[in-house]
Amino acid sequence: MHNSDLTPARAIAEAKRCLNCKVPQCRKACPVENDIPDWIHELAMGNFGNALSIINAKSNLPAVCGRVCAHERQCEGSCVMGRKDRPVSIGRLEEFVADFDAAMNLTHENIMEKTRGRAAVIGSGPAGLTIAGELARKGVAVEIFEMEREAGGVLMYGIPEYRLPKEVVRNEISKIERLGVTIHNGVTIGRDFTIDDLFAQGFDAIFIGTGTGKPKMLDVPGNQLEGVRQAIWFLRRVSLFNAGYISREEVTVMPGHRVFVIGCGNTAIDAARTCIRCGAAEVTILYHRDISRMAALRSEYDAAVEEGVKFRWDTSLTEIIGTDGKVTAINTLTAGEPHNEPADRVLMAVGSAPAARIVSTTTGIDVDDKGYVINRDEPFGMTTRKGVFAGGDVTNRPATVVHAMQNARQVAQGMLAYIDAVKLFEKIDSQNS
């Protein structure tokens, strides 16, 4: 069931398939504990606004989650309807409700007066946006600092347009701005301001949600050749080109290219399918394990195969070969058999690590041996520096958009407890002075 064929009538009919179970497995399987049967029940009665209000209580990004969540491994995978028939199309319905609401401008949230304290949020990916939404709804004045020209982080620059239209991301961000959140784009913390500068500006608490800005490279001969890039870098380039910020040449993958993508998570598949859209002649994903061990969703794999992406399992990249500093071929081992084949581009999708820009320009924030920020459980999410919190990929917890949101909701509770405590001590001090 695709959104293009979802009319209000069809959405209501699909919602009516929900059994409204006494112990809903779909809700248990949702990382943010979305009250799925409750909002589906409202949708089944045609109460679209009520449905979105229920979703908003648990999720700050419903139009995003409806599109990019791993529904088959979470809510839909646990739906009892799926045992005999197909599960209720929960993701599609969430996407429909959020889009319908945005188009019709149905829900208007009451804006809380911002008298509880001030928070700075560094990074505007799923974790940062969730923190901002949660705190703003609880009466905290929130300002987001984003280094890119547009907010959204991985939603804007890491997930391709065909999976997550940028207009949808912009809608979700403007919804968070309407809660009274201020966003400063083109500001890099660690270069333009430090953590100390932000405290000096009067913020009570600071959240670091900068993700893993440093993609990893496979340590193979030839990885420095022109034409070898990280998949996430390539996806960002495509987004920048689509937004009109850079020229087509700067995307690097051109019509006729033979491209190899190393790795088999969702980023690898996103990159491979985007290469096909760029006109690449041949796109092959190389993965060192078999299909049963891939991190990508089966539905993403199926879609990639349908579009012409080739997959080679049990294959390791051993060397990248070049002429005049440019990639011309690669050497691989498939189940121990050596192969040599021509290549124009090699894209690495083998994970990433946190960038150290913020941690290196401030004192007191400890990281582990891999560079991930260490944080505590009480108050939840606080780093080793008082008042500085961290969440999302920078703490090595989440792996997906919804897991970053789940983690951020917990961190928001920790920040609220901390901000309230700071305000209480300020009050006591002023009474004593």
N, C-alpha and C positions, 0 to 999 in steps of 0.2 A: 504494500500500500504506500504509494509515493505521494508527497504533498501536493503535487500537481493535480492529482485526482481527488484531493480531499476538499469537498465542499462542506459547509456547515451540516447539511443533512447527512452526508457520509460520515463525518466525524462523530455526530450524535449516534448514528447506527453502530459504529465501531465501539463507542463508549458503552453502549447498552450490552455489549458482549461480556463486560466485566461482571464477575459474580459477586463482587463486594465481599470477599471472604472475611470470616471472623478473625482469622490470624493471617493477614496478608503477607505472603512470602515476597511479593514484589517490593514492598516497603522495606522488609528486612534486608533485601539484596541491594538496596540503593545506598550508596555511601553517604548521601546527605539526608537519608531517612525521609525522603519526600513522601507526603501523605497521599500516595497514588490513588487508592480507591476513593478517597474523599473528593479529590478534584475531578476524577473521572465520573463520579456520581453526579456532581454539579454539571459537568459537560453533557452528560446523558439527558439532563433536564433542560439543556439549552442555556444554562446560566454561565456564559463564557467569562464574564467579569469575576464571578465568585470563584470559578475554577482557577483563574490566574492569581487571585488573592491568596488562595490556599497554597499554590506553588511558591509564590513570593515569600511566604513565611519560612521556607526552607532553602530556597535557591535564588541567588541573585542573577542567574544567567540562564533562564529557561529556554530561550530561543537557541542558545548555544548548546546546552545539554541535549535538547531534543534532536540535534543534528550529529553531535560528535561523541556522545557517550557510548560505551560498549554495552548497549542494551542486551545483546544476546548473551553476555556473560553476567549481567546484573538483573534488572527488573524483569525484562521479557523472558530471560532464561529461567526465571523462577515462577513465572505465571502458570497456575494450575491448568489453565485452558490449553497450554502447550502440550499437555500429556496426551490428549486425544485429538486435538485440532491444532490450529496455530494460536500462539499466544496473542493477547490483546496488543495492538501496535502502540505501546505506551510512548515510545520515542516520537513517533509521528504525531500522536495526539498532543503531546507537550509542545512540539514545534508548531502545530496548528493553532493551539490556544494562544501561545506567545505572539505569533505572527498576526493573528486575527485582532488581538488586543492592540498591537502596535499600529495596525492599519486603521482601526476604528477609534483608537485613543480612549479605551474604555475605563481603565483603572487609574484613579488619581490617588496617590498615597498622601496621607497627611504628613506634612513635614514637621518633624520634631524641632522645637527650639534648641539651638546648639549651646547649651549652658553647662554641659557636663565636663567639658575639658577639650583639649586640642590634640589631634594625632596627625603625624606625617606618615604617608605610605610611600615607600620607594619601590617603583615598578607597578605596572598596571596590567599584568597578566591576570589569569583567573584568581590567583591567591590575593593579589592586591585589590582587585575590584570587589571581591567578596568581603574582605576586611572593611573596605570603605563603605560598602552598602550596609553591613551589619552595624558598624559603629555609628554611621549617620542616622540610622533608624533608632538608635538608642540615645540620641541627643549629643553626640560628640561632633565637633567641627573637624572635618577631615580635609587634608590637602594631599593630592597625589603628585609625585615627582616622577616623570617618565622621560627617559633619554631619547626615545624616538620622536619622529615628527607627529605621530598619531598614537593615541593610547590603544591598549589591547594586547600588547606583548605577543605571546605565541598565538593568540587567537587572530591577531592581525597579520603577523609576519611568519608564522610557522605552519598554519593549516591552510591548504589551498582553497581558492575561491569556490571550486566545484563542491567541496565538502562543507564549507562554511562561508557563505557570501559575506563580504566585508560590510555591506549595508546592514546586515543583521547585527554584526558586532557593534557598529556605530550606534544602532538603536538601543542596544543593551547598555552601552556606555552613557548615552544621553539620559537613560532612565536613572542611572546612578547619579549623574550630575543633577537631575531634578530633585534628588533627595538633599541637595545643598552641598554636594562634594565639589571642591575646586580641583581642576587638573592643570598642572604645569607641564607642557610638552617641551621637548628639546632641552631638558635640564638633567645633567649627569651628576649624581651624588658621588663624591669621591674626586670629582674634578671641579665642578662649579661651586658646590657646597660640600662640607663634611657633615658627619653626624653631629659634631660639636656645634657647628653653625646652626643646625636645625634646633638643637636644644636652646641655643642662645636666642633664637627667634621666638621662643616661648612655647614650643610643643611639649606636652606632658609625656607622650610616648611616641616611639618611632617603630614602624614595621618595615622589615627588609623582605621584599618579595621579588627579588631580582632574577629568580630562576637560575638556570645553568647556562651562562652566557658563553662558555668556552667549550665548543664541540671538540670531541676527541678525534685524533688521527690514528690510523693503524700504523704501527711502527714497521713499515716495509720499505725496502729500497725503492727510491723514485717517488716517494710521497710528497716531495717538494716541487715536482714538475708542474709547469703551467697546464691547467686542465684538470688538476686534482683539487677537489673542493669538498667541504662538508655539505651534506644534504640540506641541513637547516639553513645554511648560508644561501644555498641556491633557492630554496623556497622563499626566503626573505627577499631575495633579488626579484623574483617573479612578482611578489606583492608590491614592491616598490615600482616596478615597471608598470603594473596594472593601475597603480595610483597616479602614474604620470611623473614620477620623481626621477627616473633614470631611463636611458635609451635601451632599445631592444638588444644591442650588442653587449650591454653590461650584464645581461642575464646569463651569458656564456654558453648555454646549450642552444645550438642552432639547428635548423632543418638539415637532415641528412646525417647528423652525428650518430656514432655508435657509443652508447653510454652503458657503463657498468655501475650498479649501485651495490655497495657493500653493507650487509646487514638486512634484517627482515622484521623490523618493528613497523608500527604505523607510519613513522617518519620516512622510512625507506620506501614504503609503498606509495605514500603521498608524493615523494620525489620522483619515483619511477613513472607514475601516472601523469605527473606534471610534465616530465620530459616528452612523453608521447604527445601531449598537448602543444609542446613547443616544436613539434615536427621531427623529433629524433627518428632516425631510420630504424634503429634497433635498441631496445632497452632490456638489459638482463640484470636480475637481482642475484647476487652471489651470497649464499648463506652457509656457514660452516657446520650447521646441524641439519636434521631432516625437517620435513614440513610439520611434524607433530610438535616440534620444539619452537616454532616461530612465535614471536611476541605479538605479531599483527593479528587482527581479527580475521576470521575465516571469510566473512562477507567482503572485507577489503581485498583479500587475496583473490576471491572469485571475480570481483569487479576488475581487478588489474589484469587477470588472465584474459578476460573478455575483451579488454582494450588492447591486448597484444603484448603485454609485458611477459618476458620469459623468466623462468625461475630455474636456478641450478643449485641443488641441495648438496650437502656434504662437500662443499667447495671452499677452499681457502685461497685468498690472494697472497701470492708469494713475492711478486715483484711488479713494479710499474716501469715500463720501458719508454724512453723518450729519444727524440732527435731534436737538436738545437733547443733543448730545454722544454720541449712540448711533448705531451703524452702521445705515443703512437701505438702502443700495444701493452698487453698485460700477460703475466705468467700466473697460472693457477694450478692447484692440485684438486682434482675431483676424485674422491674416494681413493687417494693415493696416486692417481694417474696425472702426469703433467700435461698441461695444455698451454699453447701460446696463441693469442688472438688479437687482431687489430682493435684499437680503442681510440676514441677521440676525447672522451671525458670519463673521469672516475669520481663518483660521489660517495662520500663516507657517511654512513648512518650507524655509527657504532657507539652512540652514547655521548654524554657531555659532562662537563664539570663546572662548578661555580666559578665565576670570575672573582678576582680578589680585590677589585678596585675599592670597594667600600671598607672591607675589613682592614686593608693595608693603610687606610688614611685616618683610622681612628684607633683609640686604645681600648683594651678590655674586652674585645669580642673574640672568644676562643673558637678555633676551628679544629676539626679532626685531621688525621694525616692525609686525607684526600681533599681537604679544603672546604668541606661542608661545615656550615655554622652549627655549633653545638647549642641546643636549647634545653630548657628544663620543663618539668611537668607542673611546677607550682611557683608562680602563676604560669599557666600553660603557654609555652612558646617563647618565654623570655630567654634571651641569650645570657652569657656570663657578664654582660654589662647591664646595669640597672636601667630599666625604662626602654631598652632596645629589644624588640621582639623579631622573630624571623619565622617564616613558614613557606610552604610550597617546596619547589625543587631545590632551593638553596640549602635546605636542611636535610636533603636526601630522603624525604619521606614519600611524596606522591610520585605517581608515574603518569597520571592522566589528568585531564581538566577537572573532572568531578572529584578526584582524590585531592587535588590542590584545594578545591573549594571546601571539602570536608575538613581538611587540616586547618584551613583559614578560619572556618567557623569556630573551631575550638580555640584557636589563638585569639580571636576577637573577644571571647569570654575572659581569657587571661588578661587581655589589655584593659577591658572594662574594669575588672577587679583592681588592677594596678592604678588606673587613672582615678578611680574612686578613692583609693587609699591615699594617693598623692594629694588630692583635693582636701581630704579629711585632715591630713597633717598640716596643710597650708592654713586651714581654718583654725586648728588648735594653736599653731604658731602665732597667727595674727591676734588671737584672743589673749595669748600670753604676753605679747609685746606691748 
